[in-house]
Amino acid sequence: MSDILIENLSRRRFLQGSAGLTLGFCLPALAATAAAVATTTGKAGEGLAAAANFAPNAFLRIGADSSVTVISKHLEMGQGTYTGLATILADELDADWKQVRVEGAPADATRYNNLFWGPAQGTGGSTAMANSWEQLRKAGAAGRAMLVSAAARRWKVDAAGIVVRDGVVSHRASGRKASFGTLALDAAKEAVPTELKLKDPKDFRLIGKQARRKDSAAKTDGSARFTQDVFLPGMLVAVVAHPPLFGAKVKSFDASKAKAVKGVVDVVQIPQGVAVLANDTWSAKKGRDALSVSWDESTAFKLGSEEIFARYKELAKTPGLVAKQTGDAGKAFSGAAKVISAAYDFPYLAHAAMEPMNCVIRLDADGCEVWNGEQLHTGDQHGLAQVFGLKPEQVKINMLYAGGSFGRRACKDSDYVLEAAQIVKAISGRSSVTPAVKLVWLREDDMRAGYYRPLFHHALEAALDGGGKLTGWKHRLVGQSILVGSPFEKMMVKDGIDGVSVEGAANLPYAIPNLTVDLHTPTDIGVPVLWWRSVGSSHTAYSTEVFLDEVAAAMGKDPLALRLELLAGHPRHAGVLKLAADKAGWGKPLKAAAGERRGRGVAVHESFNSYVAQVAEVTVKKDGSLKVDRIVCAVDCGTAINPDNIRSQVEGAVGFALSAALHGEITLKQGRVEQGNFDSYPPLRINEMPAVEVHIVPSSAAPTGIGEPGVPPTAPAVANAIAAATGKYLRRMPFNTAELKA
């Protein structure tokens, strides 16, 4: 991509350097291959310079200028991946953090697969740190060992007497010192060690510390490259007219007025709608506005949200497929002294990432090249190959920064990427050279024609015996499957159960002797659905944690005490609960001004192998208006690679979850999405953000996910606080504060 142009070239940061060291590993076992010299260039995004005998995987490059480049196989979309991955490797390497930089890896599952996903490369499920932990520690340790070996050979000393610190290799006895850069060429001649001794955690100098983020400066001064920053010679910008109803198709269109718009170059029909191509985004949008399209809506989905809820509630009256069963729930309920029941409704939700979907594709005789904030490399690579009739290895993907995702860019159907490909395919052959195309989705495109967190209905029942003990639990869920009909179905749908629909419900940690969880997954709802930050736990945590508070109230028990009693066999759940409750001052009265009601609520949830408890404090006025004052969070996510980033992620998760709890709702009317932009789908405002405290449980366990686990407990903790203040349990999201009037 030597001809790539970036807007405002004076802001570009070039990777400087010449001959350096590239390490390749076959992990989890390190490949005992010889190192070789590689060359980096001053051209941004030139791709990784990796010697063939270092294949298949390369995670580290050391330049002659002592720069340390960490190759990230995972997308940086604001969650701190680049910083976390670099921290792991740099600590074992004993690099100088100021000399560390990060570069996105190309699409190549043979070298950069997500170790938790098998032969597939991608970012999602809060797996970046967890699957890379041992891999990158070994990568850094191997690089360090080779530098030490090279120094020992050069100085003719015993390697045992050599130390490495902050990018400098030293032999204390002789006083010799050398930077990484001056040793790089010699180190490249050393054999990659097959056995490595990793650091004792007590010797970590970066892991667990406040290492500064590696993407902040570039994002602050504007030099960070996102898809919108990519401009290729002759490139056209495309905006697509999508059907107003899901499942509708183009019947006919008149492009004459669109083509009359200055800057519009072409108009083409594609399977997804009609694309207008222009010299810039604004001209493409104006051309689309002028376009006349007649839609065939004969097979389109035409139900509204309330009709879907009504259908789901009817389904909930009958048993679904059993997802989890322990003991005999039927017997527990038939002999119950008291039965408590409640139902909860959750709307469709948009991802609403700050950067809407976009993608640049160039097709030539050699293959296809892509620039975007790439999240599912392997799926998109294979999908593009199929569209263009190429081999997957002929599809080159350049991973840029992404302005958020929350699951949207990890589309199981590669939707917007393949849409861009269909546009390129439609215009190919019209001239001797097919121009590159930048597809741009405007906010309304993603809000009305994108993918959504599924709408769900939950019905729960609890049985209490004559002694007031909780003996039975029934949980029925009704909602669309994200996985059925997708490439993930074979792997993740077992006996008809979509695992992500019931996560957080089917693995309920509470010691309830008789429990049944079942699921209905209607297949006739034509709304496209996708994972949304924390996936199934985004709704199961709410229903289970709010219902447990309702059960505690019926039992006359403190909700924290009941949870701890039921979590005797789950010390990590109990640990975060105790920590959050202690830091929040659980049990201490809250002062309320005249006319105000205040309450404190708690929730705990495990997702992505991390444990998060939250205690919320709220104030409710007479008119029902609500203020979330404070949320205290306790997190157990194993080894804290970067505590500041963990706190940032949890703080952001709280804001994200509150956006949904207070405002988030995608509604359909006769099949049409009613929301279009942030005026009708508002995010949380800064004046609504509570004070957030994050406390991290010290741990030497392997790190687990943190990008998503902060979301699930927020809404139930707030709802339970509202109930503590008002006695009213909110059973539908977003919250209807009219119910809270005194």
C-alpha positions in Angstrom: 0.0 0.0 0.0 2.8 2.4 -0.9 0.4 4.7 -2.6 -1.8 5.2 0.4 -2.6 8.8 1.2 -3.5 10.0 4.6 -5.4 13.3 5.2 -3.1 16.0 6.6 0.2 14.3 5.8 2.1 16.7 8.1 0.5 14.8 11.0 1.7 11.4 10.0 4.1 9.5 12.2 6.5 7.4 10.3 8.1 4.3 11.8 11.8 5.1 11.7 14.5 2.5 11.7 16.5 0.2 9.5 17.9 -3.2 10.1 16.3 -4.9 13.1 15.3 -8.1 14.8 12.1 -9.9 14.1 11.1 -12.8 16.2 8.7 -15.5 15.0 7.1 -18.1 17.2 5.0 -21.2 16.8 3.0 -21.0 19.9 2.2 -22.3 22.5 5.5 -24.1 21.9 8.2 -21.8 20.7 9.7 -22.7 17.3 13.4 -23.4 17.4 14.1 -21.5 14.3 17.0 -19.1 13.5 16.3 -15.4 13.6 16.9 -13.2 10.6 17.2 -9.6 9.7 14.2 -7.7 8.7 13.8 -4.2 7.4 11.2 -1.6 8.3 10.4 1.4 6.1 9.4 4.9 6.7 6.0 4.3 5.0 3.1 4.1 7.3 1.2 0.8 7.1 3.7 -1.0 4.9 2.9 -4.3 6.5 5.1 -6.5 8.7 8.6 -7.2 7.6 9.1 -10.8 8.7 11.8 -13.1 7.5 10.4 -16.4 6.2 12.3 -18.6 8.7 10.6 -16.7 11.5 7.1 -17.7 10.3 4.4 -18.5 11.3 4.0 -15.9 14.1 5.8 -12.6 14.8 5.0 -10.5 17.8 8.2 -8.5 18.3 10.5 -6.3 16.2 13.5 -4.5 17.6 15.0 -1.8 15.4 18.6 -0.5 15.1 17.3 2.6 16.8 16.3 0.5 19.9 12.6 0.9 19.1 10.6 -2.1 20.2 7.5 -2.8 18.1 4.9 -5.1 19.5 2.6 -6.6 16.9 -1.0 -6.7 18.1 -3.2 -9.4 16.7 -6.2 -7.8 18.4 -8.0 -4.6 17.4 -7.6 -1.4 19.4 -11.1 0.1 19.5 -10.7 2.1 22.7 -10.5 -0.7 25.2 -6.8 -0.5 25.7 -5.7 -3.6 23.9 -2.6 -2.1 22.3 -1.4 -1.0 25.8 -2.2 -4.2 27.5 -0.6 -6.5 25.0 2.5 -4.3 24.8 2.8 -4.3 28.6 2.8 -8.1 28.7 5.6 -8.5 26.1 7.6 -5.5 27.2 7.8 -6.6 30.8 9.3 -10.0 30.0 11.6 -8.3 27.5 12.6 -5.7 30.1 12.1 -3.0 27.4 12.1 0.8 28.0 8.4 1.6 27.9 9.2 4.9 26.2 10.7 3.0 23.2 7.7 0.6 22.8 5.3 1.1 20.0 2.4 -1.0 18.7 1.5 -2.1 15.2 -1.7 -3.9 14.1 -1.2 -7.4 12.7 -2.4 -8.3 9.2 -5.1 -10.9 8.7 -3.4 -14.2 9.0 -4.9 -16.9 11.2 -1.9 -19.2 10.7 0.2 -16.7 12.7 -2.2 -14.5 14.6 -5.2 -16.7 15.6 -7.1 -16.1 18.8 -5.9 -19.0 20.9 -9.4 -19.4 22.4 -11.1 -19.6 19.0 -9.1 -22.2 17.3 -7.9 -21.4 13.7 -9.5 -18.0 13.6 -8.2 -14.5 14.1 -10.3 -11.8 15.8 -11.1 -9.7 18.8 -14.2 -10.3 21.0 -15.6 -11.9 24.1 -13.1 -10.0 26.2 -10.4 -12.5 25.2 -7.5 -10.3 24.0 -5.5 -10.3 27.2 -6.5 -13.7 28.4 -5.6 -15.6 25.2 -2.4 -13.6 24.7 -1.0 -13.7 28.3 1.3 -16.7 28.1 1.9 -16.3 24.4 3.3 -12.8 24.7 5.2 -13.4 27.9 7.0 -16.2 26.0 7.6 -13.8 23.0 9.1 -11.2 25.3 11.2 -13.7 27.3 12.6 -15.2 24.1 13.6 -11.9 22.7 15.3 -11.0 26.0 17.2 -14.4 26.0 18.5 -13.8 22.5 19.7 -10.3 23.3 21.5 -11.7 26.4 23.0 -14.5 24.4 24.2 -12.1 21.7 25.8 -9.9 24.3 27.5 -12.8 26.1 29.0 -13.9 22.7 30.1 -10.4 21.8 31.7 -9.8 25.2 32.9 -13.3 25.8 31.3 -13.5 29.2 28.9 -15.9 31.0 25.3 -15.0 30.2 24.4 -15.6 33.8 26.2 -12.4 34.7 24.2 -10.3 32.3 21.1 -8.2 33.3 18.5 -6.4 31.2 16.6 -3.4 32.3 14.8 -0.6 30.5 16.1 -1.5 27.1 19.8 -1.8 28.2 21.8 -5.0 28.4 24.6 -4.9 31.0 27.4 -7.0 32.4 28.0 -5.7 35.9 31.4 -7.4 36.4 33.0 -5.8 33.4 30.9 -2.6 33.3 29.9 -3.3 29.6 26.5 -2.0 28.4 24.7 -2.1 25.1 21.3 -0.9 23.9 18.8 -3.3 22.3 19.5 -1.6 18.9 23.2 -2.1 19.0 22.7 -5.8 19.7 19.8 -6.4 17.3 21.8 -7.7 14.3 23.8 -10.1 16.5 20.7 -11.2 18.3 19.1 -12.1 15.0 21.8 -14.7 14.5 21.0 -16.5 17.8 18.7 -19.5 17.9 15.2 -19.0 19.3 15.3 -20.7 22.7 13.0 -23.7 23.1 12.9 -23.5 26.9 12.1 -20.3 28.7 12.0 -19.1 32.3 9.3 -16.6 32.8 9.4 -13.9 35.4 8.2 -14.4 38.9 5.3 -12.0 39.3 7.1 -10.2 42.1 9.7 -9.1 39.5 7.1 -7.4 37.2 8.1 -3.8 36.5 5.3 -2.9 34.0 2.5 -5.5 34.7 0.4 -4.2 37.5 1.7 -0.7 37.2 0.3 2.5 35.6 2.0 2.2 32.2 0.8 5.0 29.9 -1.5 4.1 27.1 0.1 3.7 23.7 -2.7 5.2 21.7 -3.6 8.3 23.7 -1.1 10.7 22.1 -1.9 9.8 18.5 -5.6 10.1 19.3 -5.1 13.4 20.9 -3.0 15.1 18.2 -5.0 13.6 15.3 -2.3 11.3 13.9 -4.1 8.1 14.8 -5.4 6.4 11.6 -9.0 5.5 11.4 -10.8 4.3 8.2 -12.1 7.8 7.5 -8.4 9.0 7.3 -7.7 6.7 4.3 -7.6 8.2 0.9 -6.4 6.3 -2.1 -5.7 7.8 -5.6 -9.0 7.8 -7.6 -11.0 6.5 -4.6 -14.7 6.9 -4.6 -17.0 7.2 -1.6 -20.1 5.1 -1.4 -23.3 5.7 0.6 -26.1 3.1 0.3 -29.9 3.4 0.3 -31.0 0.5 2.4 -34.6 -0.9 2.6 -36.8 0.8 5.1 -38.0 -2.7 6.2 -35.9 -5.7 7.1 -36.3 -8.2 4.3 -37.5 -5.7 1.6 -35.7 -5.7 -1.7 -35.2 -3.2 -4.6 -38.1 -3.3 -7.1 -36.8 -0.5 -9.2 -34.9 2.8 -8.9 -34.4 6.1 -10.8 -30.9 7.4 -10.6 -31.3 10.5 -12.8 -31.6 13.0 -10.1 -28.9 11.4 -8.0 -26.5 11.5 -11.0 -27.3 15.2 -11.5 -25.8 16.0 -8.1 -22.3 17.5 -8.5 -19.6 15.0 -7.4 -21.7 11.9 -8.0 -19.9 9.5 -10.3 -22.1 6.3 -10.4 -25.2 4.6 -9.0 -25.3 0.8 -8.8 -27.7 -1.8 -7.4 -26.3 -4.3 -5.0 -28.0 -7.1 -3.0 -28.2 -4.8 0.1 -29.8 -1.8 -1.7 -28.7 0.9 -4.1 -25.2 2.5 -3.8 -24.4 6.1 -4.8 -20.7 6.6 -5.5 -19.2 10.1 -5.4 -15.9 12.0 -5.0 -16.7 12.7 -1.4 -19.1 11.6 1.4 -21.3 14.7 1.3 -21.9 14.4 -2.4 -22.7 10.7 -2.0 -25.2 11.5 0.7 -26.8 14.3 -1.4 -27.0 11.9 -4.3 -28.7 9.3 -2.1 -31.1 11.9 -0.9 -32.1 12.6 -4.5 -32.4 8.9 -5.4 -35.8 7.5 -6.1 -36.2 3.8 -5.1 -39.3 1.6 -5.2 -39.1 -1.2 -2.7 -40.7 -4.7 -2.8 -41.9 -5.2 0.7 -43.9 -8.4 0.0 -41.6 -10.6 2.2 -40.5 -7.9 4.6 -40.8 -8.1 8.4 -43.7 -5.8 9.5 -44.3 -6.4 13.2 -43.9 -3.7 15.8 -42.1 -4.0 19.2 -45.2 -4.4 21.2 -46.5 -7.1 18.9 -43.2 -9.0 19.4 -43.4 -8.6 23.2 -47.0 -9.9 23.1 -46.0 -12.9 21.1 -43.1 -13.6 23.4 -45.3 -13.4 26.5 -47.6 -16.0 24.9 -44.6 -18.3 24.3 -43.5 -17.9 27.9 -46.7 -19.6 29.0 -45.3 -22.9 27.6 -42.1 -24.8 28.4 -39.1 -24.2 26.2 -36.0 -26.2 25.6 -34.2 -27.0 28.9 -30.9 -25.2 29.1 -30.1 -26.2 32.8 -31.8 -28.5 35.3 -30.8 -29.5 38.8 -32.9 -31.3 41.3 -36.7 -31.4 40.9 -38.1 -27.9 40.4 -41.6 -29.2 39.8 -41.6 -30.9 43.2 -40.2 -27.9 44.9 -43.0 -25.7 43.5 -45.8 -28.1 44.1 -44.8 -28.3 47.8 -44.0 -24.6 48.2 -45.5 -22.5 51.0 -45.0 -19.4 48.9 -44.3 -18.7 45.2 -42.9 -15.4 44.0 -43.0 -14.5 40.3 -41.9 -11.7 38.1 -41.4 -11.0 34.4 -38.9 -8.6 32.8 -38.8 -7.1 29.3 -35.7 -5.9 27.4 -35.9 -4.0 24.1 -33.7 -4.1 21.0 -30.6 -2.0 21.5 -28.2 -0.4 19.0 -24.5 -0.5 19.4 -24.2 3.2 18.6 -20.4 3.3 18.5 -18.9 6.7 18.0 -17.5 5.7 14.6 -20.3 4.3 12.4 -19.4 1.4 10.0 -16.9 2.1 7.2 -14.5 0.2 5.1 -12.1 0.8 2.2 -11.6 -1.9 -0.5 -9.3 -1.9 -3.5 -9.4 -4.7 -6.1 -6.7 -5.4 -8.6 -5.1 -8.2 -10.5 -3.3 -9.4 -7.4 -6.3 -9.6 -5.1 -8.2 -7.5 -2.7 -6.8 -5.1 -0.1 -8.9 -3.7 2.8 -8.4 -0.9 5.3 -10.8 -0.8 8.3 -11.1 -1.2 12.1 -11.0 -5.0 11.6 -12.5 -7.1 14.4 -13.2 -10.5 12.8 -10.2 -10.9 10.5 -10.7 -14.5 9.4 -14.5 -14.3 8.8 -14.2 -11.2 6.8 -11.2 -12.5 4.9 -13.1 -15.6 3.8 -16.3 -13.7 3.1 -14.4 -11.2 0.8 -12.6 -14.1 -0.9 -16.0 -15.6 -1.7 -17.4 -12.4 -3.2 -14.4 -11.8 -5.4 -13.6 -15.4 -6.3 -10.2 -15.2 -4.6 -8.2 -17.4 -2.3 -8.3 -16.1 1.3 -4.6 -15.4 1.2 -5.3 -13.0 -1.7 -7.3 -10.8 0.7 -5.0 -8.4 2.6 -6.5 -6.6 5.6 -4.9 -3.6 7.1 -6.2 -3.2 10.7 -6.6 0.4 11.7 -8.0 1.9 14.9 -11.7 1.7 15.4 -13.8 4.3 17.2 -15.7 1.8 19.3 -17.6 -1.3 18.5 -19.4 -3.0 21.4 -19.8 -6.1 19.2 -20.9 -4.3 16.1 -17.7 -4.7 14.0 -17.6 -8.4 14.9 -20.5 -9.1 12.6 -21.2 -12.8 12.2 -22.3 -12.0 8.6 -19.5 -9.6 7.7 -22.3 -7.3 6.6 -20.9 -3.9 5.9 -17.5 -5.3 4.7 -19.3 -7.5 2.2 -21.5 -4.6 1.3 -18.4 -2.6 0.3 -17.2 -5.6 -1.6 -20.5 -5.8 -3.6 -20.1 -2.2 -4.6 -16.6 -2.8 -5.8 -17.7 -5.9 -7.7 -20.6 -4.0 -9.3 -18.3 -1.3 -10.7 -15.4 -3.6 -11.7 -14.9 -3.9 -15.4 -16.5 -0.5 -16.2 -13.1 1.0 -16.8 -9.6 -0.3 -17.2 -8.9 0.3 -13.5 -11.4 -0.4 -10.8 -11.3 2.5 -8.4 -11.0 1.8 -4.7 -14.2 2.4 -2.7 -14.7 3.8 0.7 -18.1 2.7 2.1 -19.5 5.1 4.7 -22.5 4.4 6.9 -24.0 7.5 8.4 -25.4 7.3 11.9 -28.9 6.7 10.6 -27.7 3.9 8.4 -26.4 1.9 11.4 -29.3 2.8 13.6 -32.0 1.8 11.1 -30.3 -0.9 8.9 -27.8 -2.4 11.2 -27.8 -5.1 13.9 -29.3 -5.1 17.4 -29.1 -6.6 20.8 -32.1 -9.0 20.8 -35.4 -8.1 22.4 -36.1 -10.5 25.2 -38.8 -11.5 27.7 -37.9 -13.3 30.9 -40.3 -15.0 33.3 -39.0 -16.1 36.7 -40.5 -17.9 39.7 -39.1 -18.8 43.1 -40.4 -21.3 45.6 -40.1 -20.8 49.4 -40.7 -23.7 51.8 -42.5 -23.5 55.1 -39.4 -22.3 56.9 -38.9 -19.5 54.4 -36.0 -21.2 52.6 -35.5 -20.7 48.9 -35.9 -24.2 47.5 -36.9 -23.7 43.8 -36.1 -21.5 40.9 -37.6 -21.4 37.4 -36.3 -19.1 34.7 -37.9 -19.0 31.2 -36.3 -16.8 28.5 -37.8 -15.9 25.1 -35.8 -14.2 22.5 -34.1 -14.4 19.1 -30.9 -16.5 18.7 -27.8 -14.6 17.6 -26.2 -17.9 16.6 -28.8 -19.9 14.7 -28.2 -19.6 11.0 -24.7 -18.1 11.5 -21.3 -19.7 11.0 -21.1 -20.1 14.8 -24.2 -22.3 15.1 -22.4 -25.6 14.8 -19.9 -24.7 17.5 -22.1 -22.8 19.9 -25.6 -24.1 19.7 -26.0 -27.4 21.6 -29.2 -29.4 21.6 -31.1 -26.4 20.3 -29.8 -24.0 23.0 -28.1 -20.8 22.0 -25.4 -20.6 24.7 -25.2 -16.8 24.6 -29.0 -16.4 25.1 -28.9 -18.2 28.5 -25.4 -17.3 29.8 -25.7 -15.8 33.2 -28.9 -17.7 33.8 -27.9 -21.3 33.0 -24.8 -20.9 35.1 -26.5 -19.1 38.0 -24.0 -19.4 40.9 -26.5 -19.4 43.8 -27.0 -22.6 45.7 -30.6 -23.3 44.9 -31.3 -27.1 45.1 -34.0 -27.2 42.5 -33.6 -25.1 39.4 -34.8 -25.1 35.8 -33.8 -22.7 33.0 -35.5 -23.1 29.6 -35.5 -21.1 26.4 -37.7 -20.3 23.4 -35.9 -19.0 20.3 -38.5 -17.9 17.8 -37.2 -18.1 14.2 -39.8 -16.0 12.5 -38.7 -12.6 13.7 -36.8 -10.9 10.9 -34.8 -8.4 12.8 -31.0 -8.8 12.4 -29.5 -9.4 15.9 -25.9 -9.5 17.1 -23.9 -9.6 20.3 -23.9 -6.4 22.2 -21.4 -5.5 25.0 -21.6 -8.4 27.5 -24.1 -10.3 25.2 -26.6 -12.5 27.1 -25.4 -11.3 30.4 -26.6 -7.8 29.4 -30.2 -9.0 30.2 -29.8 -12.2 32.3 -27.9 -10.3 35.0 -30.7 -7.9 35.3 -33.5 -10.5 35.6 -31.7 -12.7 38.0 -30.2 -10.0 40.3 -33.4 -7.9 40.5 -35.6 -11.0 41.0 -33.2 -12.2 43.8 -33.8 -8.9 45.5 -37.5 -9.4 45.2 -37.1 -12.9 46.7 -35.0 -11.4 49.6 -37.7 -8.9 50.3 -40.3 -11.7 50.4 -38.0 -13.6 52.8 -37.4 -10.6 55.0 -33.7 -10.9 54.4 -31.0 -8.4 53.7 -30.2 -8.8 49.9 -26.4 -8.8 50.5 -26.7 -11.4 53.3 -28.9 -13.6 51.2 -26.4 -13.5 48.3 -23.5 -14.3 50.6 -25.4 -17.2 52.1 -26.2 -18.6 48.6 -22.6 -18.1 47.4 -20.8 -20.2 50.1 -19.4 -22.4 47.3 -18.3 -19.5 45.1 -15.5 -17.6 46.9 -14.7 -15.2 44.0 -18.3 -14.0 43.7 -18.4 -13.6 47.5 -15.1 -11.9 47.5 -16.1 -9.1 45.1 -19.5 -8.8 46.9 -17.8 -8.3 50.3 -15.3 -5.8 48.9 -17.9 -3.7 47.1 -20.2 -3.7 50.1 -17.4 -2.7 52.5 -16.2 0.1 50.3 -19.7 1.4 49.8 -20.6 1.3 53.4 -23.4 -1.2 53.1 -25.9 -1.0 55.9 -25.1 2.6 56.8 -28.1 5.0 56.4 -28.1 7.4 53.5 -29.1 11.0 54.2 -32.0 12.3 52.1 -33.1 15.9 51.6 -36.7 16.8 52.1 -38.9 15.4 49.4 -36.2 12.9 48.3 -35.9 9.2 48.7 -32.6 7.5 48.7 -31.6 3.9 48.4 -28.6 1.5 48.0 -28.7 -1.6 45.9 -26.3 -4.4 45.1 -25.7 -6.9 42.2 -22.9 -9.4 41.4 -22.3 -11.2 38.1 -19.7 -13.3 36.4 -19.0 -13.0 32.7 -16.0 -13.8 30.6 -14.4 -15.5 33.6 -14.3 -12.2 35.5 -16.3 -11.3 38.6 -17.8 -7.9 39.2 -20.0 -6.7 42.1 -21.5 -3.2 42.2 -23.3 -1.2 44.9 -25.4 1.7 43.6 -26.7 4.7 45.5 -29.7 6.6 44.0 -31.9 9.6 44.8 -35.5 9.6 43.7 -37.5 12.8 43.9 -41.3 13.1 44.4 -41.9 13.5 40.6 -40.1 10.3 39.9 -37.0 11.9 38.5 -33.9 9.8 39.2 -30.3 10.5 39.9 -27.7 7.8 40.2 -25.3 9.3 42.7 -22.6 6.7 43.2 -21.5 3.2 42.0 -18.9 1.3 43.9 -17.4 -1.6 41.9 -15.2 -4.5 42.9 -13.5 -6.5 40.2 -11.7 -9.8 40.2 -10.2 -10.3 36.7 -7.0 -12.2 37.7 -3.7 -10.5 37.2 -4.3 -6.8 36.7 -2.0 -6.0 33.7 -2.8 -2.3 33.8 -4.9 -1.2 36.8 -5.6 2.2 35.3 -7.0 0.6 32.2 -9.1 -1.8 34.2 -10.6 1.1 36.1 -11.2 3.0 32.8 -13.0 0.0 31.3 -15.2 -0.5 34.3 -16.0 3.2 34.5 -16.9 3.2 30.8 -19.0 0.0 31.2 -21.0 1.8 33.9 -21.7 4.7 31.6 -22.5 2.3 28.8 -24.9 0.3 30.9 -26.6 3.4 32.3 -27.2 4.7 28.8 -29.2 1.5 28.1 -30.9 1.5 31.5 -32.0 5.1 31.4 -32.5 5.7 27.7 -31.7 2.9 25.4 -34.5 1.5 23.2 -34.8 0.6 19.6 -38.5 0.4 18.8 -40.2 -0.9 15.7 -43.5 0.3 14.3 -44.9 -1.8 11.5 -41.4 -3.1 11.1 -39.7 0.2 10.8 -37.1 1.4 13.2 -38.2 4.6 14.8 -34.9 5.9 16.0 -32.2 7.4 13.8 -29.6 9.4 15.6 -28.6 10.4 19.1 -31.6 12.8 19.4 -33.9 9.8 19.5 -31.4 7.3 20.9 -29.6 9.4 23.5 -26.4 8.2 25.2 -25.8 9.0 28.8 -25.1 12.7 29.4 -22.2 13.8 31.5 -24.5 15.3 34.2 -26.1 11.9 34.5 -22.8 10.1 35.2 -22.4 9.0 38.8 -19.2 9.0 40.8 -17.6 5.6 40.2 -15.1 3.9 42.4 -13.3 0.8 41.1 -11.6 -1.6 43.5 -9.5 -4.4 42.0 -9.0 -7.7 43.9 -5.3 -8.5 44.1 -4.6 -11.8 42.2 -1.8 -13.9 40.7 -4.2 -15.9 38.5 -4.1 -15.5 34.8 -5.8 -12.4 33.5 -9.4 -12.6 32.4 -11.7 -10.3 30.4 -12.5 -6.7 31.5 -14.0 -5.0 28.4 -17.5 -6.3 29.0 -17.9 -7.7 32.6 -18.5 -4.2 34.1 -21.8 -3.9 32.2 -24.1 -6.6 33.6 -24.2 -5.6 37.3 -24.9 -1.9 36.8 -28.6 -1.8 35.8 -29.7 -4.4 38.4 -27.7 -2.6 41.2 -29.4 0.7 40.2 -32.8 -1.0 40.0 -32.3 -2.6 43.4 -31.3 0.8 44.8 -34.5 2.3 43.4 -36.5 -0.5 45.0 -34.8 0.2 48.3 -35.7 3.8 48.0 -39.3 3.5 46.7 -40.4 -0.1 47.2 -41.0 -0.4 43.5 -39.2 -2.9 41.2 -38.7 -1.8 37.6 -39.4 -4.8 35.3 -38.9 -3.2 31.9 -36.0 -1.4 30.4 -35.3 1.4 29.9 -36.6 2.6 33.2 -39.9 4.3 33.2 -39.4 6.9 35.9 -43.1 7.8 35.8 -43.6 4.6 37.9 -41.5 6.2 40.7 -43.7 9.1 41.5 -44.4 9.3 45.2 
